[in-house]
Amino acid sequence: MRVFVAGATGAVGSLLVPMLLAAGHEVTGTSRTPAGTERIRGLGATGVQVDAFDAEELKRAVCTAAPEAVIHQLTDLSGADGAANGRIRREGTRNLVEAAKAAGVGRIVAQSISWAYTPGDAPADEVVPLDSTSAQPRARTVAGVRALEETAAELGTAVLLRYGLLYGPGTWYAPGGAFAASLAGDRTARFLGSTVVNDAVSSFVHVADAAGAALAALEWPGGPVNIVDDEPAPAHEWLPVLAGALGVPAPDPVAGRQGWERGALNTLARNRGWQPEWPTWRTGFVARRDVL
């Protein structure tokens, strides 16, 4: 299959491209920089330098590649700027979908998130609606997710991968990443999340497992799918384990959580055959896969 990967040098994309090539797919990947484009070419794929906000250039790139499927892994997370990432979800997704339409592409696999669900007491499955009740700044995050998913769904088949918190190489949770720096007390670190040890439930997924899901999703029916590990857990359980693996102190535990901090279930992905190599953060964090 000819596959166009938008965001091929990100944390997920950089692992996904070799997986696609190994599976026999013909891959074109994008990067915003010349260095990133060369990295893609070094993997054996076709590398294209293009900015997702340049609609005409993106359309030209997709039409030239003539893919049978598009994989959307565009993010803007390096600077921990929520507004920038929201713009990618809205404008970048719109430009990519319009380019796919122009190229006659009917299938897209898009990166979404699994913590945009409406508040509840138990981990959410895909039947739970997206949150429409929260105040800012969460409301902006959910609006960006909704825009991404609704825009992607304009194509014939849109598989919406609702990833858990990504850990592993190139993520905020890797050694030297924004979370580790914030946890260690670096006041210059920018991290869009909490380092509080409380009752807030999160679901994680290793980037390699996230990439594997994107590969598998080329054969899945459309709709949202949670891509998370098997163990949603409160921060007072997972954060001390991660802090120990990173070699930094964990804050003292406190009580409380927001209603939307509920985690997510991976039953649907499991039923479709997805088998994460790291089914729980307990082994994933301690194994330090993120530095391999």
TORROZA-349468 format. One line per 3 residues: their letters; for each residue x, y, z of C-alpha. Coordinates in Angstrom, 2 decimals, always signed. Layout:
<rs>
A) X:Y:Z | ...
</rs>
This chain:
<rs>
MRV) +0.00:+0.00:+0.00 | +1.19:+3.55:-0.71 | +1.07:+5.44:+2.60
FVA) +1.57:+9.14:+3.27 | +2.74:+9.86:+6.84 | +2.26:+13.46:+7.93
GAT) +4.54:+14.08:+10.88 | +7.01:+11.29:+10.10 | +9.77:+12.55:+12.41
GAV) +7.76:+12.89:+15.61 | +7.88:+10.50:+18.54 | +5.38:+8.11:+16.95
GSL) +6.14:+8.81:+13.30 | +9.85:+8.08:+13.59 | +9.05:+4.57:+14.85
LVP) +6.12:+4.07:+12.50 | +7.99:+4.66:+9.22 | +10.37:+1.67:+9.68
MLL) +7.40:-0.51:+10.69 | +5.51:+0.45:+7.54 | +8.54:-0.24:+5.35
AAG) +9.15:-3.60:+7.03 | +5.52:-4.52:+6.34 | +6.09:-3.87:+2.64
HEV) +4.36:-0.50:+2.30 | +5.62:+2.30:+0.06 | +6.04:+5.32:+2.35
TGT) +6.21:+9.07:+1.83 | +6.83:+11.01:+5.03 | +6.84:+14.71:+5.85
SRT) +9.01:+16.92:+8.00 | +9.15:+20.68:+8.49 | +12.95:+20.73:+8.34
PAG) +15.67:+19.65:+5.88 | +17.32:+17.54:+8.59 | +14.08:+15.73:+9.29
TER) +13.52:+15.11:+5.62 | +16.96:+13.55:+5.34 | +16.26:+11.29:+8.33
IRG) +13.16:+10.00:+6.56 | +15.13:+9.31:+3.40 | +17.80:+7.57:+5.44
LGA) +15.16:+5.08:+6.60 | +14.37:+4.17:+3.01 | +11.18:+6.22:+2.60
TGV) +10.51:+9.23:+0.40 | +11.02:+12.37:+2.44 | +9.19:+15.62:+1.72
QVD) +9.79:+18.95:+3.44 | +6.46:+20.66:+3.93 | +4.69:+22.79:+6.53
AFD) +1.22:+21.53:+7.45 | -0.01:+25.12:+7.52 | +0.92:+25.62:+3.86
AEE) -2.21:+24.18:+2.29 | -1.06:+24.37:-1.31 | +2.34:+22.81:-0.68
LKR) +0.76:+20.04:+1.36 | -1.80:+19.37:-1.36 | +0.98:+19.18:-3.93
AVC) +2.96:+16.75:-1.77 | +0.00:+14.42:-1.18 | -1.08:+14.47:-4.83
TAA) +2.45:+13.73:-5.97 | +2.70:+10.77:-3.59 | -0.72:+9.48:-4.74
PEA) -1.23:+7.45:-1.54 | -3.92:+4.92:-0.83 | -3.97:+5.97:+2.82
VIH) -2.86:+8.94:+4.90 | -1.58:+8.67:+8.46 | -1.90:+11.85:+10.51
QLT) +0.79:+12.08:+13.20 | +1.11:+15.87:+13.17 | +1.72:+17.48:+16.57
DLS) +3.41:+20.58:+17.97 | +4.48:+19.45:+21.43 | +8.19:+20.21:+21.61
GAD) +7.60:+23.61:+23.19 | +4.76:+22.45:+25.46 | +2.53:+25.05:+23.80
GAA) -1.10:+24.02:+24.02 | -2.25:+26.74:+21.62 | +0.24:+25.63:+18.95
NGR) -0.84:+22.01:+19.23 | -4.50:+23.06:+19.07 | -3.78:+24.91:+15.85
IRR) -2.22:+21.76:+14.36 | -5.33:+19.81:+15.30 | -7.63:+22.35:+13.67
EGT) -5.76:+23.88:+10.73 | -3.18:+21.18:+10.07 | -5.85:+18.48:+9.99
RNL) -8.07:+20.57:+7.71 | -5.22:+21.10:+5.26 | -4.27:+17.43:+5.32
VEA) -7.83:+16.25:+4.74 | -8.34:+18.70:+1.88 | -5.08:+17.47:+0.34
AKA) -6.24:+13.87:+0.73 | -9.54:+14.71:-0.96 | -7.70:+16.33:-3.86
AGV) -5.59:+13.19:-4.22 | -8.63:+10.89:-4.11 | -7.63:+9.27:-0.81
GRI) -10.44:+7.55:+1.07 | -8.67:+6.33:+4.21 | -7.02:+8.22:+7.06
VAQ) -5.54:+7.09:+10.36 | -5.35:+10.04:+12.75 | -3.70:+10.61:+16.11
SIS) -6.14:+11.74:+18.80 | -6.15:+11.50:+22.62 | -7.93:+9.36:+25.21
WAY) -8.39:+11.98:+27.96 | -11.03:+14.14:+26.26 | -14.01:+12.12:+27.50
TPG) -16.85:+13.50:+29.58 | -16.38:+13.15:+33.39 | -17.17:+9.81:+35.02
DAP) -16.20:+7.38:+37.73 | -14.76:+4.55:+35.60 | -12.31:+4.34:+32.70
ADE) -13.98:+5.35:+29.44 | -14.64:+3.27:+26.36 | -15.32:+4.70:+22.92
VVP) -19.09:+4.93:+23.50 | -18.54:+7.69:+26.07 | -18.95:+11.13:+24.43
LDS) -16.28:+13.80:+24.33 | -16.44:+16.32:+27.14 | -18.65:+19.35:+26.53
TSA) -18.87:+20.52:+30.14 | -15.39:+21.58:+31.21 | -14.19:+25.16:+31.54
QPR) -11.04:+26.60:+29.98 | -8.32:+25.66:+29.32 | -9.56:+22.07:+28.99
ART) -12.46:+23.21:+26.81 | -9.98:+24.41:+24.17 | -8.20:+21.06:+24.20
VAG) -11.43:+19.12:+23.73 | -12.58:+21.51:+21.00 | -9.33:+20.89:+19.13
VRA) -9.78:+17.13:+19.45 | -13.37:+17.36:+18.25 | -12.31:+19.45:+15.25
LEE) -9.55:+16.97:+14.37 | -11.84:+13.95:+14.57 | -14.77:+15.53:+12.73
TAA) -12.52:+16.82:+9.95 | -10.80:+13.45:+9.53 | -14.21:+11.76:+9.37
ELG) -14.98:+13.66:+6.15 | -12.91:+11.04:+4.35 | -14.48:+7.69:+3.57
TAV) -12.79:+5.74:+6.38 | -11.27:+7.56:+9.34 | -9.66:+5.53:+12.13
LLR) -9.22:+7.84:+15.11 | -6.51:+6.55:+17.42 | -7.15:+7.96:+20.88
YGL) -3.69:+7.51:+22.36 | -2.96:+7.39:+26.06 | -0.12:+9.40:+27.56
LYG) +2.88:+8.56:+25.39 | +6.09:+7.48:+27.08 | +9.33:+6.26:+25.55
PGT) +11.92:+7.88:+23.27 | +11.16:+11.42:+22.20 | +8.35:+11.95:+24.72
WYA) +7.92:+14.19:+27.77 | +8.25:+11.12:+30.00 | +11.68:+10.06:+28.73
PGG) +14.87:+10.91:+30.68 | +15.58:+14.56:+29.99 | +11.99:+15.14:+28.83
AFA) +9.71:+17.93:+30.01 | +7.98:+15.80:+32.66 | +11.23:+14.55:+34.14
ASL) +12.62:+18.10:+34.24 | +9.47:+19.45:+35.84 | +9.43:+16.65:+38.40
AGD) +13.04:+17.40:+39.27 | +12.12:+21.00:+40.00 | +13.41:+22.70:+36.86
RTA) +11.41:+25.92:+36.80 | +12.37:+26.57:+33.19 | +10.77:+23.29:+32.03
RFL) +7.49:+23.61:+30.16 | +5.13:+20.71:+30.73 | +1.41:+20.64:+29.89
GST) +0.35:+18.29:+32.64 | +0.38:+17.58:+36.33 | +3.20:+16.33:+38.52
VVN) +0.87:+16.01:+41.52 | +0.64:+12.61:+43.20 | -3.13:+12.40:+43.60
DAV) -6.12:+10.22:+42.66 | -6.27:+11.36:+39.02 | -6.42:+8.28:+36.78
SSF) -4.32:+8.18:+33.60 | -3.81:+5.67:+30.82 | -0.39:+5.28:+29.21
VHV) +0.95:+3.74:+26.02 | +4.53:+3.25:+24.88 | +5.34:+5.05:+21.62
ADA) +6.33:+1.77:+19.96 | +2.93:+0.31:+20.78 | +1.27:+3.52:+19.54
AGA) +3.16:+3.19:+16.25 | +2.19:-0.47:+15.98 | -1.46:+0.50:+16.37
ALA) -1.16:+3.01:+13.52 | +0.26:+0.28:+11.29 | -2.53:-2.13:+12.22
ALE) -5.19:+0.56:+11.79 | -4.58:+0.61:+8.03 | -6.81:-2.47:+8.00
WPG) -9.36:-1.40:+10.63 | -12.87:-0.02:+10.11 | -13.42:+3.66:+10.81
GPV) -14.24:+5.26:+14.13 | -12.48:+6.02:+17.42 | -10.27:+3.43:+19.13
NIV) -8.54:+3.86:+22.48 | -4.85:+2.97:+22.19 | -3.86:+2.59:+25.82
DDE) -2.23:-0.08:+27.94 | -4.13:-2.50:+30.16 | -3.84:-0.63:+33.44
PAP) -5.44:+2.77:+33.98 | -4.01:+3.98:+37.29 | -4.13:+6.91:+39.71
AHE) -1.10:+9.16:+39.97 | -0.32:+7.98:+43.49 | +0.42:+4.56:+41.96
WLP) +2.19:+5.34:+38.68 | +4.08:+8.54:+39.45 | +6.35:+7.10:+42.16
VLA) +7.26:+4.21:+39.83 | +8.15:+6.58:+36.99 | +10.03:+8.90:+39.35
GAL) +12.08:+5.94:+40.56 | +12.88:+4.89:+37.01 | +13.95:+8.45:+36.18
GVP) +16.00:+8.78:+39.34 | +14.12:+11.83:+40.62 | +12.06:+12.29:+43.79
APD) +8.27:+11.92:+43.72 | +6.13:+14.59:+45.42 | +4.19:+13.72:+48.55
PVA) +0.74:+12.26:+47.78 | -2.44:+14.32:+48.08 | -6.12:+13.46:+47.61
GRQ) -8.53:+14.44:+44.85 | -9.08:+14.29:+41.10 | -11.08:+16.01:+38.38
GWE) -14.06:+14.05:+37.06 | -12.53:+13.75:+33.59 | -9.31:+12.24:+34.98
RGA) -10.69:+8.74:+34.54 | -8.42:+6.82:+32.17 | -9.58:+4.71:+29.23
LNT) -10.17:+1.09:+28.23 | -8.46:-0.74:+25.33 | -11.04:-3.52:+24.87
LAR) -11.91:-2.50:+21.30 | -8.28:-2.33:+20.17 | -7.57:-5.69:+21.81
NRG) -10.57:-7.20:+20.05 | -9.14:-5.98:+16.74 | -5.92:-7.84:+17.41
WQP) -3.71:-5.08:+18.81 | -1.31:-6.56:+21.37 | +0.93:-3.99:+23.10
EWP) +4.47:-5.12:+23.78 | +4.24:-3.17:+27.03 | +0.77:-3.99:+28.43
TWR) +1.38:-2.04:+31.64 | +3.37:+1.03:+32.62 | +4.63:-0.95:+35.64
TGF) +7.03:-2.94:+33.46 | +7.38:-0.30:+30.75 | +8.68:+2.40:+33.09
VAR) +11.05:+0.14:+35.00 | +12.42:-1.52:+31.87 | +13.58:+1.93:+30.76
RDV) +12.65:+1.08:+27.18 | +12.70:+4.84:+26.62 | +16.50:+4.89:+26.55
L) +17.06:+1.84:+24.34
</rs>
